[in-house]
């Protein structure tokens, strides 16, 4: 159903944007680079790297924000629907990962 699909998309996008928010909110040098994999790996290995400014209330606010935006889309409208918005965001994230991640031992592009 539409509501379940929308909730799934909102949850996924909120998680992705939370990782990006962690990268921005953390002190410089906290993560080896600002790719989502480096941010997640660091937080899993060093939970104290989680920025204090990113609280549960920030997460809830981010999820509500993403939910409001996604509700503006209609899931079953051809092309410009919630799934399209989701795919655009995922593709944009992949481009950011390619630009912000270290490749072949080179230093990452500074933010």
C-alpha positions in Angstrom: 0.0 0.0 0.0 1.0 3.6 -0.5 1.5 4.5 3.2 3.8 1.5 3.8 5.8 2.2 0.7 6.1 5.9 1.6 7.2 5.0 5.2 9.9 2.7 3.8 11.2 5.4 1.5 11.2 8.0 4.3 13.1 5.7 6.6 15.8 4.9 4.0 16.3 8.6 3.0 16.4 9.7 6.6 19.1 7.2 7.3 21.1 8.3 4.4 20.7 12.0 5.3 21.6 11.2 8.9 25.0 9.8 7.8 25.6 13.0 5.7 24.6 15.1 8.7 27.1 13.2 10.9 29.9 14.0 8.4 29.0 17.7 8.5 28.5 18.0 12.2 31.6 16.1 13.3 34.9 17.8 14.0 37.3 17.9 11.0 39.4 14.8 10.9 36.9 12.6 12.7 36.4 10.5 9.6 39.1 9.3 7.1 36.9 10.9 4.3 33.3 12.0 4.0 32.0 9.0 2.1 29.0 7.3 3.7 31.0 4.0 4.1 33.8 5.8 6.0 31.4 7.6 8.2 29.4 4.5 9.0 32.5 2.4 9.6 34.0 4.9 11.9 30.8 5.3 14.0 30.5 1.5 14.3 34.1 1.1 15.4 34.2 4.3 17.5 30.7 5.1 18.8 32.2 8.1 20.7 32.8 9.7 17.3 29.1 10.4 17.1 28.7 14.2 17.4 27.0 15.3 20.6 24.9 17.8 18.6 23.1 15.0 16.7 20.6 13.9 19.3 17.5 11.8 19.0 15.4 15.0 18.7 17.5 16.0 15.7 16.9 12.6 14.1 13.1 12.8 14.7 13.1 16.3 13.2 15.0 15.1 10.2 12.6 12.2 9.7 9.6 14.5 10.0 11.2 16.9 7.4 11.9 14.1 5.0 8.3 12.7 5.5 6.7 16.1 4.7 8.7 16.4 1.5 8.0 12.8 0.4 4.2 13.3 1.1 4.2 16.0 -1.6 5.0 13.3 -4.1 2.4 10.8 -5.3 3.7 7.2 -5.5 1.8 6.2 -8.5 2.0 9.3 -10.6 4.0 8.5 -13.7 7.7 9.4 -13.4 7.7 12.3 -10.9 6.7 10.4 -7.9 8.1 9.4 -4.5 10.1 6.6 -5.9 11.7 8.9 -8.5 12.6 11.4 -5.7 14.1 8.5 -3.8 16.2 7.4 -6.8 17.4 10.9 -7.5 18.6 11.2 -3.9 20.3 7.9 -4.0 22.1 8.8 -7.3 23.1 12.2 -5.9 24.5 10.4 -2.8 26.6 8.1 -5.0 28.1 11.1 -6.8 29.0 12.7 -3.5 30.6 9.4 -2.3 32.7 9.3 -5.5 33.8 12.9 -5.0 34.4 12.8 -1.2 35.9 9.3 -0.8 39.5 8.4 -0.9 40.4 6.5 -4.1 43.5 4.3 -4.6 45.2 5.8 -1.5 44.8 9.4 -2.7 43.7 12.1 -0.3 40.0 12.9 -0.5 38.8 16.2 -2.0 38.4 18.6 0.9 34.8 19.5 1.8 
